[in-house]
């Protein structure tokens, strides 16, 4: 029988939190799922834990590969998935136990190609959950359904966050549009998510917090971005190329350029160490121009504070 959902979990040195992640999946109230875990060359006990769950639950399938990053691991799982819908979860995060049932029912009811639900942050040292409303800007969505990006009233690339794990995707839609994850160290799900958002004709919202992002893990990719300080740029360029290939760039250029400035500045403002100066030089040297930011008038930009910082940086 075809599983209703394929849950794909890239795993790399996640032994400390992996059981909580897996328990939140195998314990889902909707049971007709397959769980594809891709060990990405872990050096800790992650693979042993995965094998333990595989032996205990026939729905769990473990794949192993040499370390190639989360994007490559997700693509490996995607190639093996057979479910009607696709769900993705990072191996240190966790779902509410009814997430899959609620998202699946919403998708079936509305025939949606993408379901977007809310997520929050979990600070493990304090055992505290923090609401993050900006992951779903509902005030910029239309009151009617179905909806697609044409009906958004805000920047298409800021309505939702470019994370895969707070969304459910119809697998046939993903296959028809040949959507894949970018195989870079960080920002590797941005291309997949935003390509899906601009390709979908039926997007639906599930206005509940159903996923939890763990914060405070010092080894996580989000805390070690200086090792991959240029990945955001590669992701932005790949998104631009996708839009151009679908003859959509002319339609979305202003939203794209504004998002490219926002994401560039966010990466610059939050990176530490010696790579900060290298990033500054790359942005001012070529990247602002290649991203379409350079040469645009002030009124082209939605956020005047971001434009002001850009002017100061670019001189």
Secondary structure, DSSP 8 states (H G I E B T S, - for coil): ---SEEEEEEESS-HHHHHHHHHHHHT-S---EEEEEEEES-SSSHHHHHHHHHHH-TTEEEEEESS--HHHHHHHHHHH--SSEEEE--TT-EE-TTHHHHHHHHHHHHT-SEEEEEEEEEETTTTEEEE-GGGB-GGGS-SSSSB-GGG-SS-TTTSB-S-STTEEEEHHHHHHTT-----SSSSTTHHHHHHHHHH-S-EEEEEEEEEEEEE--TTSGGG-GGGGTTHHHHHHHHHHHHHHHTT-HHHHHHHHHHHHHHHHHHHHHH--STHHHHHHHHIIIIIHHHTT-TT--GGG-S-HHHHHHHHHHH-
